[in-house]
């Protein structure tokens, strides 16, 4: 109310706002709901990683469980096959853990030849099926520890690398074994991304290669190795971090000099040539003291040499394993 | 507007819970949910930081947008919530072992940075109440909440240092943060000059 004597400056009483009609309310509600969905959808798009556990490898019912009671087999329970074949680091097929299971089907594993050369008396190019026929295949149940801090127990099938190397007769100057993988951008979409220097390369010292644990794997759980696990030929060195276990091998060479390895080239202060599993030597950015066994909720202590110290520690006596990481 | 924003921002959390209970999070559910909540926290924080530049850009073309300012708080608070969930999952990952957590915070730079960002969020969350501006005075309140740029930057660094090789996510976050900061700086300077 204006006080007496003062001019009336109050605005004229505005017309009362009509009550919102039902249509207004619905429109407001609809817009709000649409807004909420747009926000939620956008957030999901940005943050979601493909999930699920593809049943990429079906277990055949009725067949007896394979036997893993040899001196090199672990007594720990084998990991779920769905995890072994669905949770893979194989950047040639994409950076996500579920990409290899999704895209590795495009890889043609036959015909496949392995070129063997370097300082051997019997260099040759051999067809994979012929190579496989040279040696009796063994089942080995090994732990595998990824440098990222997770691990699996995997039922490999293959033959010792030592058997192949003995057959090739390495020359006296040979000190290292080099492995090279396939890098075909037509079959492997990830190869078009220069995230790593393709083709993937790895190497072992000759005595590491000759160790009875070192395997060339051609199968998993008694069946042919799935593509996402490194078919048709894959290296298994269970006391080293997973990235040393090169997949889809096309070349094996015996060398006098230490070969360069892909991850060590990509980040030399983070990934070394030896890459022995070692809880006492951390990755520069994260701890290596514990790991998650896939399938477990909690973490467990990481073991020196991934628990294979009895078989391999003698290879490194006197070596500074912090400098030679 | 505010409830819709809150619901939209929290729907991914519900989906994450549902996925966790139905075993849809893959072979490493803790790592997956840790990573997703982290990205959601940073995304919402960046969205909150985008509201003022958006309003300023619209004003430059004589469009008056009122809704960005209205949802700014909701976006920031839900982002802080996701950061809290992210911390809890990380604690779970370490078995809530206090020695392990402390050792990580001190020895791993990416954890130090992430923890700092989270701690800095606390005073911002506590001063998000309706009367906070009045109690602090606008200038002090505004300066405190400008910390959100630092928090976002620390979040980006934490993200960058935590990935093995795929830097695409952290790079995108960095670019967005720089653009938002740049736009805000530029347009506020112009607005100030126009007023004087």
Interface residues (C-beta under 8 A of the other chain):
Chain A: X32 X33 X35 X36 X37 X38 X39 X40 X43 X44 X46 X47 X48 X49 X50 X51 X52 X53 X80 X82 X83 X86 X87 X91 X95 X97 X98 X148 X150 X195 X196 X266 X282 X285 X286 X287 X292 X294 X295 X297 X298 X299
Chain B: X1 X3 X4 X5 X7 X8 X9 X11 X12 X15 X19 X23 X24 X25 X26 X27 X28 X30 X31 X32 X35 X36 X39 X40 X43 X44 X93 X94 X95 X103 X104 X107 X108 X109 X110 X161 X162 X164 X165 X166
